[in-house]
Amino acid sequence: MPTISRFFGIMIRMYYDEHNPPHLHAEYQGGKALFDFSGNIIRGGLYSRTATKLIREWIDLHVIELEEDWESAKEGQEIKPIEPLR
């Protein structure tokens, strides 16, 4: 699964040939969660409210790139890295 971004110890990934709804996989200190592109947790959870808040902020800043990567992944094309939160 390609890593599309890393920031503050958070790893963001996206699979090829994923199921709907469009989402990303986030990992932080052993916790794993699936987020939709509105920042809602679909499944799982992180042990840090701060990490969850940072991921939601990052999603808000990069929703267009996430949607583009999702479409690329569905078509089996290259998923592009996305700028980390700074």
C-alpha positions in Angstrom: 0.0 0.0 0.0 1.6 3.3 -1.1 2.4 5.8 1.6 1.1 9.2 0.3 2.2 11.3 3.2 4.0 11.3 6.6 3.9 14.0 9.2 4.4 14.2 13.0 4.7 10.4 13.2 1.5 9.9 11.3 1.5 7.7 8.2 -1.1 8.1 5.5 -1.7 5.4 2.9 -4.0 4.5 0.1 -4.6 1.1 -1.5 -5.0 0.3 -5.2 -8.4 -1.3 -6.2 -10.1 -0.1 -2.9 -13.7 -0.4 -2.0 -16.0 2.6 -1.7 -16.5 5.0 -0.1 -13.3 6.9 -0.9 -11.0 6.8 2.1 -7.4 6.7 3.4 -5.6 4.6 6.0 -3.9 6.5 8.8 -1.5 5.0 11.4 -0.1 6.6 14.5 1.7 4.9 17.4 0.1 1.5 16.8 -3.4 2.8 16.2 -5.1 2.5 12.8 -8.1 4.2 11.3 -9.9 4.7 8.0 -10.9 8.3 7.3 -13.3 9.4 4.5 -12.4 12.6 2.6 -14.6 14.6 5.0 -12.5 13.6 7.9 -14.9 11.1 9.5 -13.5 7.9 10.9 -15.1 5.0 9.0 -13.4 2.2 11.0 -10.8 1.8 13.7 -9.4 4.6 15.8 -6.3 6.4 16.9 -5.2 6.7 20.5 -4.5 10.3 20.1 -7.1 13.1 19.7 -4.3 15.4 18.6 -3.3 13.0 15.8 -6.9 12.6 14.7 -7.3 16.4 14.6 -4.1 16.8 12.6 -5.3 14.2 10.1 -8.6 16.0 9.7 -6.8 19.3 9.1 -4.5 17.7 6.5 -7.5 16.1 4.7 -9.2 19.6 4.6 -6.1 21.0 3.0 -5.7 18.2 0.4 -9.1 16.9 -0.4 -8.7 17.6 -4.1 -5.4 15.7 -4.3 -6.9 12.8 -2.3 -9.8 12.6 -4.8 -7.3 12.6 -7.7 -5.2 9.9 -6.0 -8.4 7.8 -5.4 -9.3 8.0 -9.1 -5.8 7.1 -10.1 -5.8 4.1 -7.7 -9.1 2.9 -9.1 -7.6 3.0 -12.6 -4.4 1.2 -11.5 -2.4 4.3 -12.1 0.4 5.8 -10.0 -0.7 7.4 -6.7 1.1 10.6 -6.1 2.6 11.7 -2.8 0.8 14.6 -1.0 2.6 17.4 0.9 2.7 16.7 4.6 1.2 19.0 7.2 3.8 21.4 8.6 
